[in-house]
Amino acid sequence: MPDLETGRHRLPLLAVSQAQKEITHNEALVLIDALIHIAVENTQSVPPAVTDVDNGKCWLIGAAASGLWANRSGQIAIWTGGSWRFAVPQNGMRLWNKSEEQQSHYVAGQWSNAPLISLPVGGAFIDAEARAALTTILQYLRSIGMCAS
């Protein structure tokens, strides 16, 4: 019998003649809700103190994770109001880190932040228009989280 979950994000699938289908369906909806346009509160290695008010919030699990997050470094922790759900990242996944105000992407088993690119300065010949254009582009990329500030 094939696995009863999707291939990419491992969302649970309903089985023929399954009792209490709403449990499986609701579990899939919780994961979909967290994974579409992922926005994490922060990167942490230990679970934060959470309450029911934090229902649906996500965190990126940092290195050397401990406690309930042990052995889950790099995964996304989702608080569901009573327990933690975890999502394993897939290549190409992107997320928004609210505390860093920066986008991260997952490639080859690693989360990477956008690079820090300095504004153009110095040089033997200064082209003010080109420098202004580059500055505008960099400011825009920083504003959408594509470059570090």
MARPAMI-508807 format. One record per residue (C-alpha): x, y, z. Coordinates in steps of 0.05 Angstrom, whole numbers, padded with zeros to 5 digits. Each point is the difference from the previous one (the first is absolute). Example, Ala and Ser with C-alpha at 12.3 -4.5 7.8 and 13.67 -1.06 7.14 Angstrom:
<rs>
<r u="00246" v="-00090" w="00156"/>
<r u="00027" v="00069" w="-00013"/>
</rs>
This chain:
<rs>
<r u="00000" v="00000" w="00000"/>
<r u="00030" v="00068" w="-00019"/>
<r u="00015" v="00052" w="00054"/>
<r u="-00060" v="00040" w="00018"/>
<r u="00034" v="00068" w="-00005"/>
<r u="00019" v="00048" w="-00055"/>
<r u="00070" v="-00006" w="-00029"/>
<r u="00027" v="00070" w="00011"/>
<r u="-00026" v="00027" w="00066"/>
<r u="-00024" v="-00066" w="00028"/>
<r u="-00072" v="00024" w="00010"/>
<r u="-00045" v="-00056" w="00025"/>
<r u="-00048" v="-00030" w="-00051"/>
<r u="-00067" v="-00031" w="00014"/>
<r u="-00005" v="-00076" w="-00005"/>
<r u="-00059" v="-00038" w="-00029"/>
<r u="-00048" v="-00020" w="00056"/>
<r u="00040" v="00041" w="00050"/>
<r u="-00036" v="00018" w="00064"/>
<r u="00004" v="00071" w="00028"/>
<r u="00022" v="00030" w="-00066"/>
<r u="-00006" v="00069" w="00030"/>
<r u="00063" v="-00012" w="00042"/>
<r u="00043" v="-00015" w="-00061"/>
<r u="-00033" v="00057" w="-00040"/>
<r u="00011" v="00050" w="00057"/>
<r u="00073" v="-00021" w="00007"/>
<r u="00012" v="00013" w="-00074"/>
<r u="-00034" v="00068" w="00006"/>
<r u="00044" v="00020" w="00059"/>
<r u="00063" v="-00016" w="-00041"/>
<r u="-00026" v="00035" w="-00062"/>
<r u="-00018" v="00062" w="00042"/>
<r u="00072" v="00002" w="00027"/>
<r u="00036" v="-00015" w="-00065"/>
<r u="-00035" v="00046" w="-00049"/>
<r u="00038" v="00066" w="00002"/>
<r u="00042" v="-00021" w="00060"/>
<r u="00014" v="00054" w="00051"/>
<r u="00040" v="-00020" w="00061"/>
<r u="00004" v="00040" w="00064"/>
<r u="00074" v="-00011" w="00009"/>
<r u="00056" v="-00053" w="-00003"/>
<r u="00007" v="-00035" w="00067"/>
<r u="00032" v="-00063" w="00027"/>
<r u="-00048" v="-00008" w="00059"/>
<r u="-00075" v="00002" w="-00001"/>
<r u="-00028" v="00068" w="00021"/>
<r u="-00052" v="00007" w="00055"/>
<r u="-00065" v="-00001" w="-00038"/>
<r u="-00074" v="00005" w="00016"/>
<r u="-00064" v="-00010" w="-00040"/>
<r u="00008" v="00072" w="-00026"/>
<r u="00061" v="-00025" w="-00039"/>
<r u="-00041" v="-00052" w="-00038"/>
<r u="00025" v="-00006" w="-00071"/>
<r u="00067" v="00036" w="00011"/>
<r u="00063" v="-00032" w="-00028"/>
<r u="00073" v="00000" w="00019"/>
<r u="00061" v="-00022" w="-00039"/>
<r u="00038" v="-00050" w="00044"/>
<r u="00073" v="00020" w="00007"/>
<r u="00063" v="-00041" w="00010"/>
<r u="00010" v="-00043" w="00062"/>
<r u="-00075" v="-00002" w="00013"/>
<r u="-00021" v="-00027" w="00068"/>
<r u="-00061" v="-00018" w="00040"/>
<r u="-00061" v="-00017" w="-00042"/>
<r u="00038" v="00025" w="-00061"/>
<r u="00060" v="-00047" w="00009"/>
<r u="00025" v="-00031" w="-00065"/>
<r u="-00044" v="00046" w="-00042"/>
<r u="00050" v="00055" w="-00020"/>
<r u="-00019" v="00035" w="-00064"/>
<r u="-00073" v="-00022" w="00004"/>
<r u="-00059" v="00046" w="00008"/>
<r u="-00036" v="-00006" w="00067"/>
<r u="-00074" v="00017" w="-00001"/>
<r u="-00038" v="00013" w="00065"/>
<r u="-00071" v="-00027" w="-00007"/>
<r u="-00028" v="00023" w="00067"/>
<r u="00016" v="-00063" w="00038"/>
<r u="00059" v="-00033" w="-00033"/>
<r u="00056" v="00010" w="-00051"/>
<r u="-00004" v="-00023" w="-00072"/>
<r u="00064" v="-00002" w="-00042"/>
<r u="00011" v="00010" w="-00074"/>
<r u="00063" v="-00026" w="-00034"/>
<r u="00025" v="00052" w="-00050"/>
<r u="00006" v="-00017" w="-00074"/>
<r u="00050" v="00028" w="-00050"/>
<r u="-00025" v="00067" w="-00028"/>
<r u="-00043" v="00016" w="00061"/>
<r u="00001" v="00073" w="00021"/>
<r u="-00022" v="00033" w="00065"/>
<r u="-00005" v="00069" w="00030"/>
<r u="00033" v="00010" w="00068"/>
<r u="-00040" v="00053" w="00036"/>
<r u="00052" v="00018" w="00052"/>
<r u="00057" v="00007" w="-00051"/>
<r u="-00046" v="00031" w="-00053"/>
<r u="00035" v="-00044" w="-00050"/>
<r u="-00015" v="-00056" w="-00048"/>
<r u="00036" v="-00067" w="00004"/>
<r u="00001" v="-00057" w="-00050"/>
<r u="00014" v="-00074" w="00008"/>
<r u="00050" v="-00032" w="-00048"/>
<r u="00041" v="-00063" w="00008"/>
<r u="-00018" v="-00011" w="00073"/>
<r u="00014" v="00071" w="00023"/>
<r u="-00041" v="00063" w="00014"/>
<r u="00036" v="00061" w="-00029"/>
<r u="-00013" v="00073" w="00011"/>
<r u="00006" v="00053" w="-00054"/>
<r u="00070" v="00028" w="-00007"/>
<r u="00023" v="00067" w="00027"/>
<r u="00018" v="00045" w="-00059"/>
<r u="00033" v="00066" w="00014"/>
<r u="-00019" v="00064" w="-00035"/>
<r u="00050" v="00023" w="-00053"/>
<r u="00054" v="00047" w="00026"/>
<r u="00069" v="00023" w="-00023"/>
<r u="00032" v="-00016" w="-00066"/>
<r u="00043" v="00039" w="-00049"/>
<r u="-00060" v="00022" w="-00042"/>
<r u="-00067" v="00015" w="00032"/>
<r u="-00063" v="-00006" w="-00041"/>
<r u="-00053" v="00033" w="00043"/>
<r u="-00059" v="-00026" w="-00041"/>
<r u="00023" v="-00072" w="00001"/>
<r u="00016" v="00004" w="00074"/>
<r u="-00070" v="00029" w="00014"/>
<r u="-00033" v="-00055" w="-00041"/>
<r u="00039" v="-00054" w="00037"/>
<r u="-00017" v="00032" w="00067"/>
<r u="-00075" v="00000" w="-00018"/>
<r u="00003" v="-00073" w="-00022"/>
<r u="00035" v="-00021" w="00064"/>
<r u="-00049" v="00039" w="00043"/>
<r u="-00058" v="-00035" w="-00034"/>
<r u="00031" v="-00069" w="00007"/>
<r u="00012" v="00015" w="00074"/>
<r u="-00072" v="00023" w="00009"/>
<r u="-00027" v="-00066" w="-00026"/>
<r u="00051" v="-00042" w="00039"/>
<r u="00041" v="-00022" w="-00060"/>
<r u="00063" v="00033" w="00026"/>
<r u="00023" v="00008" w="00072"/>
<r u="-00002" v="00070" w="00030"/>
</rs>
